[in-house]
Amino acid sequence: MNETLDLFAAWLRGTSISEAIRVAPWLWPLCEILHFFGLSLLIGIAGFFDLRLLGFMKRVPISAAWTLMPWAKFGFGLAALTGVTFFIGAPDQYIDNPAFYGKVFFLIVANLNAVYFEALYRRQVEARALDGGGPIAVKVIAVVSIVSWFFVIYWGRMLPFIGNAF
Amino acid sequence: MMELLASLENSGFGTWLRESPSIWAYPAVLTLHTIGLGVFVGGNAVLDLRLLGWGRAIPLAPLEKLFPVMWIGFWVNAVSGLALFVGDATTKGTTWVFMTKLGIIVVGVVLLFALKRTVYGQSNAGVVETPTSRALAAASLALWFLAIVTGRYMAYV
């Protein structure tokens, strides 16, 4: 298994797009900056919505809070795109790195949680205009969201320390 | 000045932060700095985007409650940032990038207080939106993103 992954990483590193990402002197720092722009938009807006689901700022209708969500999705897209760029540019830094798998695990949890909310609970919760209530499942979803994004950041930060990524 | 920076960097705390293999030293402080960034800049972005015209259905009055949340993020970053500075004082204390970042933060905090006063500080009129509040929101969003730019750039100096 590990050998297959290492072979994949070596192949990816040898591609011309991977080399182009490493060679461009400004691209990596630029992607780091955009990765953090995306992170703050995502954490700020998703966190705001999660706090609202938990009963904070009750005078904000949930349907109104939701209207900022495209900005959270844009932030996530920005972070995902630049993250994939890092991976393609230096796959060897991530492929054997436990922190990378920690981050991917919590990314999957956070995204499934968000998709689950939007598919099953969003309309139901929005219909309850201002009362701030909602099924307990929605509060669990909000907590899972906050905790899993926290761990996405935590494992992302651990990449250079537990593994060897820069 | 250089002696002061060197003594900070070589202090027990500075050395521990920089050299300890513990995950609770440099990695934990850097993680806190990133979490604080997300909370502070992110909370600020919610208010700024709303003032700039997105999410108009969101009433402005309850968003005042974002300020305590933002200040938590701010202080987490002030303290973790100070710790990161002490661990690397001779480099950070002598680079224009760090000075620029500090300048941006000072201007950003002043603008944030002005923004709060403009929107929430009118005792009779309630919450108000004016061209001034929109301009302050745009400037605030731009400045905190610039703080991220300079912060990230510091990894390369």
Interface residues (C-beta under 8 A of the other chain):
Chain A: P29 E32 I33 F36 F37 L39 S40 L41 L42 I43 G44 I45 G47 F48 L51 F56 M57 K58 R59 V60 P61 S63 A64 A65 T67 L68 W71 F150 I153 Y154 G156 R157 M158 F161 I162
Chain B: I23 Y26 P27 L30 T31 T34 I35 L37 G38 V39 V41 G42 G43 N44 A45 V46 L49 R50 W54 G55 R56 A57 I58 P59 A61 P62 L63 K65 L66 V69 W144 F145 I148 V149 G151 R152 Y153 A155 Y156
